[in-house]
Amino acid sequence: MNNKKRDRLEVIFDIFKIIRDHHNSIKPTPLLRYSNLSSSSFSDYCAELRAKGFIKDIADDKGRKYITLTDKGFKYLEKYKLILGLIDEFEL
């Protein structure tokens, strides 16, 4: 697997992990800060992940926007951890 692809998968994993670790509900600005991406890269990732059904936007009763993981996003986290376990186990 080429490094660019791996890096992209890692970035997605990190975004999902940040959302999950914030009780599956985080505002876009803190997520951007924690993800350590440029705002344009962050926007691109979020747009793609929304379009593919991994994350969704929700609003509270005051209209504040939050980003949450969908079931598909949680599945990605599980599968990615499985892959990391295999890589570790086989020392790849």
N, C-alpha and C positions, 0 to 999 in steps of 0.2 A: 504494500500500500504506500502511495507516495506521501511525503510529509505534508504537503498542502492539504490534502484530503483529511489526513489524521488531525491536523491542527483545527480544521473546520469542525470535525466531529467533537473534538475536545471543547471547542468554544460553545457548541450547542449543549454539550453535557454540563459545562460550567453554568450556563444560563439557567438550565433546568434545575440544577442543584441549588442555585441561589434562590430561585422561586420556591422550591420545596422547603428549603431551610428557613424561609420566612413564612412558614405556615401556609404555603401555597397561595400567597396573596402579597404582592409587592407593587409599589408605585413604579412607574417607568423610570423616573429620575434616579432613585437609589439603585435600581437594577442596572441602569447604564453605568453608574459609578462602580458598583461591585464587579461588573463584567469586564471592566478595563478595556473597553472597545472605544473607538472613535464614535461620535454620534451618528455619522453616516453609516458605518459598518453595523452599529447596533440597530439602526432603523431597518437596514436591509435584512439582517437576521430575523428581527421581529416580524417583518412583513412576510418573509418566507415561512416562518414557523406558524404564523397565524393562518396563512393560506393552506398549509398542509395539515392543519388541525392539531398541532401540538400544544399551542397556547391559545388563550382567549382573553379578551378584555371584559372586565366586569366593572360596574360602578356601584358605590355604596349609596345610601339614601341621600347623601349630600352632593352626589354627582362626581365624587372623586374617582378617578380611574385607577384600576389595579390590573395587574397581569397575573393570570393563574395558569396552571398546567391542566391539560385535559387528561383523560385516561391514556390517550396515545402518548402524551408527554411522559407520564409516569412509567409506561411500558418501555420507552426509550431509555430512561434512567436504569431500569432493571437490566435490560439487554446489554447496555453499555458496560455496566458493572460486571456482568457475566464475561464479556469479552476481555475486560481488564484482568479478571481473574485467570482466564486462559493464558493471556500473554505472560502474566506473572508466573503461573504454574509451569509453563514451558520455557521460561526465561527467554522470551523473544524480544 
